[in-house]
Amino acid sequence: MYKLFLKRIIDFTLAFIALVILSPVLIPVCIGLLLTGEHYVFYFQRRVGYKNRIFGIWKFATMLKNSPNMAGGLHTLRKDPRLMPLGGILRKTKINELPQVVNIILGEMSIVGPRPLVDKNFELYPDHVKASINNVKPGLTGIGSIVFRDEEKLLSETTLAPYEFYKIHIAPYKGALELWYQTHLSFYTDFMIILLTAWAIVAPHSNLVYKIFKDLPEKTIGL
């Protein structure tokens, strides 16, 4: 009942309320982006969504338009030279993700679920993960988002190429986390993930998620 019906009602209601409440933040950010960088506000990126269908995800623009074709590719590092003037603070505070409330209202995303990936990164998941990870709608936040809240730091500090580190260490564990979510999907799980997401912003180095969800998959070597 929750997965098939109540979750969608909660998603739509909270996303609509959030859009209204966050307007005093969203509008100044829009103006700031128009006046700085390359003067564009939103970035629409192709992501793999529900049932592995492609959709366009809404984000505030934080990177140069040509950044996917520049050094670093799809992976963003700390102090990435491709970041626009407001890009760093928007990404650090996760404000750049807030326009995705529109995706939630449209029914393309949920508040909680597996983070939707670009197809190149999606292909790095093991086959069994790719086959089932999107049996639920992708989320604005999720268990993978909390555990890998500082993914940019990991990619910046590794001696491997960012793409290789993501492929070897991040993708397999993130996939295991997202499959864990599906087997534990409930109102309680979603509620706690929302609280933990807020807590991760205040205390980014906290391991509270492992204390709340004691049966999470064990971290893989290298993380």
Sequence and secondary structure as in RCSB ss.txt:
>XXXX:A:sequence
MYKLFLKRIIDFTLAFIALVILSPVLIPVCIGLLLTGEHYVFYFQRRVGYKNRIFGIWKFATMLKNSPNMAGGLH
TLRKDPRLMPLGGILRKTKINELPQVVNIILGEMSIVGPRPLVDKNFELYPDHVKASINNVKPGLTGIGSIVFRD
EEKLLSETTLAPYEFYKIHIAPYKGALELWYQTHLSFYTDFMIILLTAWAIVAPHSNLVYKIFKDLPEKTIGL
>XXXX:A:secstr
 IIIIIHHHHHHHHHHHHHHHTHHHHHHHHHHHHHSTTS  EEEEEEE GGG EEEEEEE  B TTGGGSTTTT 
  TT TTB TTHHHHHHTTGGGGGGHHHHHTTS EEES     HHHHTTS HHHHHHGGGS  EEE HHHHHTTT
HHHHHHH SS HHHHIIIIIHHHHHHHHHHHHHT SHHHHHHHHHHHHHHHH TT  HHHHHSTT     TT 
